C-alpha cells in the first residue's frame, strides 16, 4: 500500500507541475496549444490518481464518473458555442465553477466524513458554509 501512496504523491506532483506549465503556455498565442495540452494531461493524471486513491467508496465511483461526463459535456458545449470575442466571459464563468469546486474540497477537508451507504451524504457541508441572506452564524 505504501508503494501506491508514493506513486499517487508523484502523480499529484506531476499534475501540479503540468498545471503550472499550462498557465505559462496559455500566456501567448504561439504556445497556447501546448499550454492547453499540459492542462489536459495534468487533469487526466489528477483524475486517475484520485480514482486510484482508495478513499473514494466504490459506490461513489459512478458519481465521480457522472460528474466528469456532465462537466465535460457542459464545457464542450460552451466552448463550441462561444465566439472568440466572448472568450474572457467564458473563462470567468468556468473559473466560478473552479471556485465552487475549491469550496467543496475545502469543506470536505475541514469536515471529513467516512463513506456511508445509508442516509444522505455530507455534501450539505458545502451549502452550510455558504453565506445566506438574513442568516447569521
N, C-alpha and C positions, 0 to 999 in steps of 0.2 A: 504494500500500500504506500510505503514511503517513496518508492520509485515513481509511482503515479503522481503523488503530490509534487515531487520535484519537477516532473515533466509538465504538469499543469502550471507551475510557477513560471517555468521558462516560456510556456505558451502565452501566458498573460503578459509577460515582459515583452515578448516579441510583438504581440498585438499592440501594446502601448507604443513601442518604437515605430511600428508601421503607422499608427495614428498620427504621431508627431511628424513623420516623414510625409504623410498625406497632407497635413496642413501646410507644410513647406512647399510641397509640389503644387498645391492649389493656388499659390500666390501669383503665378504668371500663366499666361495662356500657353506658352511653349511647354511647360511642364505639367499642365493641368491633367492630361490623360494619365500620366504616370502617378500623380498625386491621387487621382481617383482610384487607380488600381491598388495603390498602397492601402487606401481606406477600406476597400472591399476585402482585400486579403486579411487585414487586421481584424475586421468584423467577423469574417469567416472563422478565423482562428479563435477569436474570443467566444463565439457561439459554440463551436465544437468543444472547446475546453470547458465551458460552463456545463454542457450536457454530459461530459465525462466526469465531472467533479464528484458526483455521487451524493451531493447534498440535496439534489432535486429528487423528490419522491417519484417513483415510477409512474404514479398516477398524474403527476404534473407535467410529464413529457408531452402529452398531446396538447396541453395548454401552451407550453413554450412553442411547439410547432405551429399551433394556430396563430399565436401572436406574431411569429416570424412571417408566416404567409400573409396575414392581414396587413402587417406593416409594410412588407414588400409590395403588395398589391396597391396599397394606398400611395406609396412612394412612386411606383411606376406610372400610375395613372396621373398623379400630379405632375411628374416630370415630363410626361408626354404632352400634356395639355397647356403647359405654361410657356408663354413666349419668352425669348431670351431677355427682353427688356423688363420682364416681371420677375426675373430670377432672384433679385435681392429679397423680394417679398416671400417667395417660396422658401428661401433659405431661412428667413426669420421664422416662418411658420414651423418648419421642421426643427429648428432649434428649440422652439417651445415644447415640442414633443420630447426632445432630449432632456430638457429641464424637468418635465414630468417624470421621465424615466429615472432621472437622478433622485427625485423626491421619493419615488418608490424604493429605490436602492438604499437610500439613507434611512428611511423609516424602517425598512426590513433589518438593516444593520443595527439600529438603535433598539429595536423591539423584536428580536428573533423569535420565531415560533417553531416548534417541532412539527413536522408534517402530520396531518391527521386526515383520516378518511371520513370522519363523521363531523358534521357541523360546518358552518361557514369558514372560509379562510380568513386570515387576519389582514386581508387587503384593505379592510376598513381602517387600518392603522394609517394608511396614506390619507384617507379622507378626514380622519381625526386631526391630522397635522395641518390641514388646510384652514386658513382663517375664513370664518363665515361672517356675513353681515349681521350685526347685532349680537354676536356670540363672543363672550369674553372667557378667557381661560383662567 
